[in-house]
Amino acid sequence: MNNKEIFNTFFREKPAMLLIGLKNAKGDVYASSLAKSIDCTYSHVVKILQDMEKAGLIHFEKQGRLKILTLTKTGSEVAEHMNNIMNLL
């Protein structure tokens, strides 16, 4: 079993990659750019992000028609731990 398979055993791949992608992003991040980066549909990404917002992991900041995504303090900590676990595996 390779590292990615082991990681996916413990974590759902798409939500984990969304958090890690937000943590490692440089500049403004949008749902559409995240969807492309993790090879996922826009609608699925939005659903996951809405759940993460309810859990207090991310924040949507509306700028005109765009919604910029940022991690909360808790979200940043969770993403950092997930990234460390991924690197250990």
N, C-alpha and C positions, 0 to 999 in steps of 0.2 A: 504494500500500500504506500503510495507516495504522499508527500507532505500536504498537497492540496486536498487529497481525499481524506486524510486524517483531520485536517482543519474543518472540512465540510461535515465530518461526522459530529463534531461538537457544536458547530455554528452553522446557521443557514447562510449559504454563500452570498446571496445578493444583499441582504441587510448588512452583513459584516463588511462587505466590500464598499457599500455606500458610506458607512461610518469612516472606514479607513481612507476612502477617497476624499471625503470632506476634510479629514485631518491633514492629509498630505497635499491638499490643493493650494495652489498659489494664485491669489487673486479671487475675484468674485466667482461663485459657483451657482449654477442654475440646475434645476431638475433635468432639463433636456441634455445638458452636458454630462451629468452623472449617468444618465440612462445610456448614452453612447459609450462612456468609458467602461461600463460593466456589462455591456451587451445585453441590455434589458429594455423592455418596452417602457415608454414614457408613463403610461397609465399605471403600470405595476410599480414603478419607482415612486410616483406621487402617492400611491396607497401606502407604501412602506414609510415614506417620509411623513405622512400624516400621523401614522402610528407612533413614529419616533418623536414627533412634536408633542403628541399627547403624553408621552412618557417623559418629556422634559429633556430630551437629548439634543434636539435641534430647534432652531428658531427661523421662521420665515420673515424676511424684511422686505416689504413691498416698496419698490421704487418705480413709480409709473405703472406700466403694465407688467413689469418683471418682478419676480420674487427671488431675492438673493437668499441663499441658505447659509447659515452659520451654526456651528456647534455651540451648545451651552457649555458651561464649565463641566458639568456631569458628563455630557456627551463627549467632550474632549478627553476626559479621563478614561471613559469606557473604550473609546477608539484607540487610545494609547495602549491600554492593556491588551486589547484584541490584536493590535499590531505586534506587540511583544510576543504574545502566544503564537501568532502565525510564524514569526521569525524563529521561535524555539523549535517548532515542529519541522 
